[in-house]
Amino acid sequence: MCLGIPGRVEEVKGEEAIVSFGGTRRSVRLDLVDNISVGDYVIVHAGFAIEVLDQKTALEMLEALREMFKE
């Protein structure tokens, strides 16, 4: 099973971006998606952005993940 995590793009540097996952920032490859801008939400798997999300969908997914991992 694969798990893609939604994150918010904070910086774009060519084919890489800095993506924030609830405050944790990671470098992510953009080879598989087009037209990424700061503020966009992407699903990331294995260090690659694999899909661009609209903000509503991304926030719903993040809330669902919070609920799943709530103690």
N, C-alpha and C positions, 0 to 999 in steps of 0.2 A: 504494500500500500504506500502511496506517495502522499505527502502533505505539502500543499502550497500555502504559503503564509502571505497575507496581504500586508503591504507596507506603503509608506508615503515617500515619494521622491523628494529629497532635499537639495540635491546638487546633481547636475548632469555634466559629465566630462567625456565627450566623444561617445564611445561605445560602452561606457561605464557610468553608473550613478551611485550616489550615496543614498541609501534607503533607510528610513527610520521604522523600526518595529517596536512601538511603544517606548521609545527613548533609546533603544539599542540601535546603533548605526552600523550598517554593513555596506561594503562595496558589492555591487551587483552588475552583472553583464547585461547589456541591452540588445544583444545580437538577434534575439527572437521577436522583438516588438519594434514598432515604428512610432515616430513622432512623440517621444516622451518629453514632458516638461516638468519643471519644478512644481510640486503640488499635486501631481498625478498620483493615483494609487495603482499599484501593480501587485500581481501575485508572483511570488518568488519561490522557486524550487531549485535546489542544488546550486545556488549562486547565480541563477539566471532568472530575469523577469520573463515570465511565460505568457502573461495576459495583462492587459490594461483594464482597470475597473473604473466605473463611475463612483463618485464619492458615496452615494447612498448605499450601493451594494457593498462597498468596502467596509463601511461603518457597521452594516448589518452583520457581515462576516466576522469582524473583530469582536462584536458583542457576543455572537454565538460562541466564539473561541473562549472568551472570558468566562462564559457560563459553563462551558465544558470543563474548564480547568479550575473552577472555583472550589475552594476547600469547604 
